[in-house]
Amino acid sequence: MLHRALLVAAALILALLALPLSGLPSEKEPSAPTPALTMDEPEPDLPDLPEEPVPEEPVPEPPASVEEMAEAPEVPAAAETLRVRMPDGSVEEMELEDYLWGVVAAEMPAAFDEEALKAQAVAARTYTCYQTLHTKENHPDADVCTDYRCCQAWISREERLEKWPEDKGEEYSDKITAAIQATAGETVVFNGQPALTVFHASSAGRTRSAQSVWGEDIPYLVSVDSPEGEDDAPNYYSVVTMEAGEFARRFTASYPDADLSGGCEGWFGGETTDDSGGASSFTVGGVTVTAQELRSICELRSATFEVECEGDSITFYVTGYGHGVGMSQYGANVMAKEGATYTEILAHYYPGTTVEN
């Protein structure tokens, strides 16, 4: 209860600090739950939260097996140009490095340390290579798209410059360009193939494994320590409260066999944990569901949470932001500020891989 009280206190303090920003639009703010803080509002004096780059559904297609990865041909050279499906549905041919500039600018705050930006550039380049080797049904006429729910987030230079503070635009633009140029041609490789370099905003002390989140055992997507905390990442703690009836409506829409009769205090049980120490599954109304599924149903910032029922309300105390697999972007920034190089950051979050040009 002390931990929960601290979470509530932290969320209320941050909410008061964020009041001057309450007029900003928020595209992701859930309509039914009432979070203490909206998902997209930055904290004062902290960089904007990056968009979550990897979709929860569908799951990124992993290598079929470790054996197939071992037998795969050597990693092909990255194409110099890409066919990119734009937000309006058109397909544009774009230089790889120009595309990467828009990805890094959309996915990571440019205020981050240079080594963190380099790590992001390599991870984004690798993820692009991985995507081009796997046909996407959503855009068969293009190598990649600009929708983070399918590929990676992307923003044009013009739009990004408009959103940055006027006195920071040139500095931030140069930092991203430098990160891409300093790592030109470099990718994260496992057994001669581009690794599935998924990433997320912030973890709750440890990342999660691909096995825990997606049921796929990928050797380099395992749980590792991640150093960020509430002083490093905005909205690191968040609280979502909803009426029991609203939760029941949402949950039974996906699981109609769930028995949600009686008080909500008796709905939750059977919690299990995974290798990150976070909850991996719950029994809700007699139905076993993963923490990721509950995250999706309740529109939570991450699947690392505690749940509390009191009266007719259900409250989720959430830590971190994103699916939790692969590189934590705020964790990478903490490592960089502590002196780690981008190759050390990538080796930490994707153990067993190498960075190759």
Residue pairs with C-beta under 8 A, 6 or more apart in sequence:
3 306
3 317
4 306
4 308
4 317
7 237
7 239
7 317
7 319
8 36
8 239
8 317
10 230
10 237
11 36
11 37
11 237
11 238
11 239
12 36
14 36
14 37
14 43
14 234
14 235
14 237
15 36
15 37
17 43
17 44
18 37
18 38
18 41
18 43
18 44
20 44
21 41
21 42
21 44
22 41
24 40
24 41
26 38
26 39
26 40
26 41
27 40
28 38
28 39
28 40
29 35
29 38
29 39
29 40
30 39
30 240
30 299
32 242
32 246
32 250
32 299
33 240
33 241
33 242
33 246
33 298
33 299
34 240
34 241
34 242
35 238
35 239
35 240
36 238
36 239
36 240
37 235
37 238
39 49
39 235
39 301
40 49
41 235
42 48
42 49
42 234
43 234
43 235
46 234
47 109
47 110
47 111
47 112
47 234
48 109
49 109
49 201
49 233
49 234
49 235
49 321
50 106
50 107
50 108
50 109
50 153
50 201
50 329
51 106
51 107
51 148
51 153
52 148
52 200
52 201
52 321
52 322
52 323
53 107
53 127
53 148
53 152
53 153
53 198
53 199
53 200
54 60
54 148
54 198
54 199
54 200
54 322
54 323
54 325
54 326
55 148
55 149
55 150
56 292
56 295
56 296
56 323
57 296
59 214
59 216
60 196
60 198
60 214
61 134
62 196
62 210
62 214
62 216
62 218
63 69
63 72
63 193
63 196
63 218
66 191
66 219
69 190
69 191
69 192
69 193
70 191
72 191
72 192
72 193
73 192
74 192
75 129
75 187
75 189
75 192
75 193
75 194
75 356
76 129
76 133
78 96
78 125
78 128
78 129
78 185
78 187
79 96
79 132
79 143
80 95
80 96
81 93
81 94
81 95
81 96
82 93
82 94
82 95
82 96
82 99
82 128
82 132
82 142
82 143
82 144
83 91
83 92
83 93
83 94
83 141
83 142
83 143
83 144
84 91
84 92
84 93
84 94
84 99
84 142
84 143
84 144
84 145
84 146
84 154
85 91
85 139
85 141
85 142
85 144
85 145
85 146
86 92
86 145
86 146
87 146
87 147
91 139
91 141
91 142
96 125
96 128
97 180
97 181
97 184
99 128
99 144
99 154
100 121
100 124
100 125
100 128
100 180
101 157
101 176
101 177
101 180
102 146
102 154
102 155
102 156
102 157
102 160
103 124
103 128
103 152
103 153
103 154
104 117
104 120
104 121
104 124
104 176
104 179
104 180
105 155
105 157
105 160
105 172
105 176
106 148
106 152
106 153
106 154
106 155
106 160
107 120
107 124
107 148
107 152
107 153
107 199
107 329
108 116
108 117
108 120
108 329
110 117
110 164
110 168
110 171
110 172
110 173
110 175
110 176
111 168
111 172
112 120
112 329
112 332
112 333
112 336
113 333
113 336
113 337
114 175
114 178
114 179
114 336
115 335
115 336
115 340
115 341
115 342
115 345
116 329
116 332
116 333
116 335
116 336
116 342
116 345
117 175
117 176
117 179
118 179
118 182
118 183
118 342
119 327
119 332
119 336
119 342
119 345
119 346
120 179
120 199
120 327
120 329
120 332
121 176
121 179
121 180
121 182
121 183
122 183
122 186
122 187
122 188
122 197
122 342
122 346
122 355
123 188
123 197
123 199
123 326
123 327
123 346
124 152
124 197
125 183
125 186
125 187
126 187
126 188
126 189
126 194
126 195
126 197
127 151
127 152
127 194
127 196
127 197
127 198
128 143
128 144
128 151
128 152
129 187
129 194
130 194
130 195
130 196
130 197
131 143
131 144
131 151
132 143
132 144
133 193
133 194
136 142
136 144
136 145
136 150
136 151
138 145
138 147
138 150
139 145
139 150
144 151
144 152
145 151
146 152
146 153
146 154
147 153
155 163
157 173
160 173
161 169
161 173
164 172
183 342
184 357
185 357
186 355
186 356
186 357
187 194
187 195
187 355
187 356
188 194
188 195
188 197
188 346
188 350
188 353
188 354
188 355
189 195
189 353
189 354
189 355
189 356
190 219
190 220
190 350
190 352
190 353
190 354
195 220
195 350
195 353
196 210
196 218
196 221
196 326
197 326
197 327
197 350
198 210
198 221
198 323
198 325
198 326
198 327
199 326
199 327
199 328
199 329
199 349
200 207
200 320
200 321
200 322
200 323
200 324
200 325
200 326
200 327
200 328
200 329
201 233
201 320
201 321
201 322
201 328
201 329
201 330
202 226
202 228
202 232
202 233
202 236
202 302
202 320
202 321
202 322
202 328
202 329
202 330
202 331
203 226
203 228
203 276
203 304
203 320
203 322
203 324
203 328
203 331
204 276
204 278
204 302
204 304
204 319
204 320
204 324
205 225
205 226
205 276
205 277
206 223
206 224
206 225
206 226
206 275
206 276
206 277
206 278
207 223
207 224
207 226
207 276
207 324
207 325
207 326
207 327
207 328
207 331
207 349
208 223
208 274
208 275
208 276
208 278
208 303
208 323
208 324
208 325
209 221
209 222
209 223
209 274
209 275
209 276
209 325
210 216
210 217
210 218
210 221
210 222
210 325
211 217
211 218
211 222
212 223
212 274
212 275
212 276
212 280
213 292
213 303
213 323
213 324
213 325
214 325
219 352
220 350
220 351
220 352
220 353
221 325
221 326
221 350
222 275
222 351
223 274
223 275
223 276
224 348
224 349
224 351
226 328
226 331
226 349
227 331
227 334
227 335
227 338
228 236
228 328
228 330
228 331
228 333
228 334
229 236
230 236
230 237
232 330
232 333
232 334
233 320
233 321
233 330
235 301
235 321
236 319
236 320
236 321
237 317
237 318
237 319
238 300
238 301
238 318
239 315
239 316
239 317
239 318
240 298
240 299
240 300
240 315
240 316
240 318
241 313
241 314
241 315
241 316
242 298
242 313
242 314
243 312
243 313
243 314
244 263
244 264
244 309
244 312
244 313
244 314
245 312
247 264
247 298
247 314
248 260
250 297
250 298
251 258
251 260
251 284
251 285
251 297
252 258
252 260
254 293
254 297
255 284
255 285
255 287
255 289
257 286
257 287
258 284
258 285
258 286
258 287
259 285
259 286
260 267
260 284
260 285
263 309
264 309
264 312
264 313
264 314
265 309
265 310
267 284
267 285
267 309
268 282
268 283
268 284
268 307
268 309
269 282
269 283
270 281
270 282
270 283
270 288
271 279
271 281
271 282
271 283
272 279
272 280
272 281
272 282
273 279
273 280
274 280
276 304
276 324
278 291
278 303
278 304
278 324
279 291
279 303
279 304
279 305
279 306
280 290
280 291
281 288
281 289
281 290
281 291
282 288
282 289
282 291
282 294
282 307
283 289
284 294
290 303
291 303
291 304
291 305
292 303
292 323
294 300
294 303
294 305
295 302
295 303
295 305
298 316
300 316
300 318
301 318
301 320
301 321
301 322
302 318
302 319
302 320
302 321
302 322
302 323
302 324
303 323
303 324
304 318
304 319
304 320
304 324
305 316
305 317
305 318
305 319
306 316
306 317
307 314
307 315
307 316
307 317
308 314
308 315
308 317
309 315
322 328
326 349
326 350
327 345
327 346
327 349
327 350
328 349
331 349
332 345
332 349
335 344
335 345
335 348
336 342
336 345
340 348
343 355
346 353
346 355
347 353
347 354
347 355
